[in-house]
Amino acid sequence: MGKALARKIIETNRITGAVEPGAEVTVKVNQTLTQDSTGTMVYLQLEAMNIHEIKTDLSVAYIDHNTLQAGFENADDHAFIKSAAAKYGIIYSKPGNGICHQLHLERFGKPGGILLGSDSHTPTGGGLGMLAIGAGGLDVAVAMANGTYTFRMPKIMNIELVGKLKPWAAAKDVALYILKLLTVKGGVGYIIEYTGEGLKSLSVTDRATITNMGAELGATTSIFPSDSVVLDFLKKQGREEDYVSFTADADAEYDKKIRIDLSKIKPMVAKPHSPDNVEAVQDIKGIKVDQVAIGSCTNSSYTDLMKTAAILKGKRVHPDVSLVIAPGSSNILKMMAENGAMADLIAAGARIIEAACGPCIGMGQAPTSGGISVRTFNRNFKGRCGTDSAGVYVVSPETAAVSAITGYLTSPDTSGFEQPDIELPESFAVHDNYFIFPQADRSNVELVMGPNIKPFPVNKPLTATVKGKLLLKVADNITTDDIMPSNAKLLPFRSNIPELSKYCFGTIVSDFKERADKNGGGFILGGENYGQGSSREHAALVPLYLGIKAILAKSFARIHKDNLINSGILPLVLADSNDYEKFDENDEIELLNVIEALKSEGTVRVKNISKDFEITCRLEGSESDIELLIAGGYLNYMEAIRKGRCS
């Protein structure tokens, strides 16, 4: 049998290990990216490793999340990241340049390479045939330090696309259709690989929209082949020399196969409060809209925004609707300013904000109390928009633009509007004035650290017996937004773990920090898919700071589980999911002979002292994961290795 595209790329970059599902494999990392919400911790960790040179081909530090500067905190973080980039030889992207994933697609992504990013939507790069994986910040720091990434080889799921999208159906609708089909857990343990004759009609940015939302499926990453469509995109970006043809073999072998007819897909919508709560827009009636937001790393491309401008041209945003638009990059903003499309948006009554993540991560533009916000973003978790009582509906740019005019959630194919036909220019605008490229001589560069930047917590080595109280019991699909809320109020403190700790699990309980402080830390019990959502390692670092020793859950989201292991917090899966019902908050719990149990078979005995019973849990990890946990996390592990080499 032939080979899948993802398998070919991993084999090309493999250093050690077997490229077989479940096996541990180490690969060369060609590129990394960070953004400012996670980047401060990444560079603090890189500094703690005493690294002088990074070992990737290219690394970029983007500033796109915390761009509102209501106080000194965000500006200080940016100054620190800028100085770290200068010290280590990393390209620095200034605020206003755009969203990391859109920019990386335009300027740096290369087919056939491996990109590791400290953002869960790094798989956007799969739209041009790059194996782009989201990871925790410490994994990215290690990748820059060593030039490598070690992970358990996922299975590969093939989604074959046939047919062609009907008028008004968009790539976003494809992504939402797949989420309805597979759910937010449907991609866990898989790389999703797209093939089929339906690919011919999907542009690189269409493909990037689909791979971007693979993160919502829980997939390790998603990827399209590098074909003539990718070549045309790179030519228009002035990067034809970066093109490499990379495709799956015609008889490639896959672990799972799905076939989707694009012609059957209608305009779709994800209803509150989950990206897989999906229906056809035409089946939902009478939803009055208060706000429409168009942009984010999912749908802020030139084509997306030109379609939006064409729909709005000569029309008026409904009087009851606030329409906000955030371009994906400064290049896109420049082109739309030059071709008149920006004037059309403004004339229609749209609010234009800088090229940044903005409303997608709760950084401004929060809806009204109880309001309805229609957004082209990727997540609609409760409270993520900045207003706990609001309802967020996730749609395509076409649906969003039409709804902004009508004032109601409206399916564009039934609106009576004329569908825009956008022609791509012969070449895209390319300017580098927002980038700062590293100097050859970096010997005298010093890090700039403001008062808001606090030391990150480091765990202690694992002890044989671990005891404490069950501080919190939570349901299925708890997100990293639940564990460590993210909004305009809290984002400025991403480099200040002590301050963030006051808000840990703030969407669920108001007193988690008090519980942890009172009991000297303890345990958390979770349901299925614990830790879904963003890659933010703050959802592990803050519990570490509060003394959390282990999380017991029915199952874990991939990136969060890795972040817990990197922090030295035990992610233990209940051997029998029914055991979840046996525990209550404040139960006294003891993990028995943990170190020996991990070393022998990975099965840990858990004693409920309060109720006098025992259950078993297992660590679903590799030998390397066990070594990290016993050491008390990745930094302790690396320090032990360093000292061992010195002795």
Secondary structure, 3 states (H helix, E strand, C coil): CECCHHHHHHHHHEEEECCCCCCEEEEECCEEEEEHHHHHHHHHHHHHCCCCCCCCCEEEEECCCCCCCCCHHHHHHHHHHHHHHHHHCCEEECCCCECHHHHHHHHCCCCCCEEEECCCCHHHHHHHCCEEEECCHHHHHHHHHHCEEEEECCEEEEEEEECCCCCCCCHHHHHHHHHHHHCCCCCCCEEEEEECHHHHHCCHHHHHHHHHHHHHHCCCEEECCECHHHHHHHHHCCCHHHCCCECCCCCECCCEEEEEEHHHCCCEEECCCCCCCEEEHHHCCCCECCEEEECCCCCCCHHHHHHHHHHHCCCCCCCCCEEEECCCEHHHHHHHHHHCHHHHHHHHCCEECCCCCHHHHCCCCCCCCCCEEEECCCCCCCCCCCCCCCEEEECCHHHHHHHHHHCECCCHHHCCCCCCCCCCCCCCCCCCCCEECCCCCCCCCCCCCCCCCCCCCCCCCCCCCEEEEEEEECCCCCEHHHHCCCCCCCHHHCCCHHHHHHHCCCCCCCCHHHHHHHHCCEEEEECCCECECCCCCHHHHHHHHCCEEEEEECCECHHHHHHHHHHCCEEEEECCHHHHHHCCCCCEEEEECHHHHHHHCCEEEEEECCCCEEEEEECCCCHHHHHHHHHCCHHHHHHHHHHHHHC
